[in-house]
Amino acid sequence: MNPSDITKTYGNGEITVVWKSALCIHSGICARGLPEVFQPRNRPWIRIEAAESARIVEQVGKCPSGALSIQEKA
């Protein structure tokens, strides 16, 4: 596995944010739009508990590369 091809998931019981490093173009749209959740300088860099699921889903939908996606709880 290529070290730059990492997939991480961050869940809150309602939704799961999926991040695929190989697709990320580091546009910063996630961090500028919802900085309390998306904090690229921290580890873990997604604090999914910091906002309501609907706001996170909306922001993830703005990701231009598709590196961020949502898995909703079935």
C-alpha positions as CSV (number, residue, x, y, z in Angstrom):
1,M,0.0,0.0,0.0
2,N,1.3,3.4,-0.9
3,P,1.7,5.5,2.3
4,S,0.0,8.5,0.5
5,D,-3.1,6.3,-0.3
6,I,-4.7,6.3,3.1
7,T,-8.4,6.1,3.9
8,K,-9.6,7.3,7.4
9,T,-13.1,7.3,8.8
10,Y,-14.6,9.5,11.5
11,G,-18.0,8.6,12.9
12,N,-20.5,10.1,15.4
13,G,-23.2,7.4,15.4
14,E,-25.3,9.2,12.8
15,I,-22.8,9.6,9.9
16,T,-19.3,8.7,9.1
17,V,-16.9,11.1,7.3
18,V,-14.6,9.2,4.9
19,W,-11.3,10.8,3.9
20,K,-9.2,9.4,1.0
21,S,-5.8,11.0,1.1
22,A,-4.9,10.1,-2.5
23,L,-7.8,12.2,-3.8
24,C,-7.2,15.2,-1.5
25,I,-6.0,18.4,-3.3
26,H,-5.7,20.4,0.0
27,S,-8.0,23.1,-1.3
28,G,-8.9,24.0,2.3
29,I,-12.6,24.5,1.6
30,C,-13.5,22.1,4.4
31,A,-11.4,23.9,7.0
32,R,-12.5,27.4,5.9
33,G,-16.2,26.4,5.8
34,L,-16.3,24.4,9.1
35,P,-13.1,25.1,11.0
36,E,-14.4,23.7,14.3
37,V,-14.6,20.3,12.6
38,F,-11.9,20.3,10.0
39,Q,-8.5,21.1,11.6
40,P,-5.7,20.0,9.2
41,R,-2.9,20.9,11.6
42,N,-4.3,18.7,14.4
43,R,-4.4,14.9,14.8
44,P,-7.0,13.6,14.4
45,W,-7.8,16.4,11.9
46,I,-11.5,15.8,11.8
47,R,-13.4,16.5,15.1
48,I,-16.8,15.1,14.0
49,E,-18.3,15.8,17.4
50,A,-17.8,19.6,17.0
51,A,-20.8,20.2,14.8
52,E,-24.2,18.8,13.9
53,S,-24.3,16.1,11.3
54,A,-26.3,18.1,8.9
55,R,-23.7,20.9,8.8
56,I,-20.9,18.4,8.3
57,V,-22.8,16.7,5.4
58,E,-23.3,20.1,3.8
59,Q,-19.6,21.0,4.1
60,V,-18.4,17.6,2.9
61,G,-20.6,18.1,-0.2
62,K,-18.5,21.1,-1.1
63,C,-15.2,19.1,-1.3
64,P,-14.0,19.7,-4.9
65,S,-11.9,16.5,-5.2
66,G,-14.2,14.0,-3.7
67,A,-11.6,13.1,-1.0
68,L,-14.3,13.7,1.7
69,S,-17.5,11.7,1.5
70,I,-20.3,10.7,3.9
71,Q,-21.6,7.3,4.9
72,E,-24.9,7.6,6.5
73,K,-25.9,5.1,9.2
74,A,-28.4,2.6,7.7
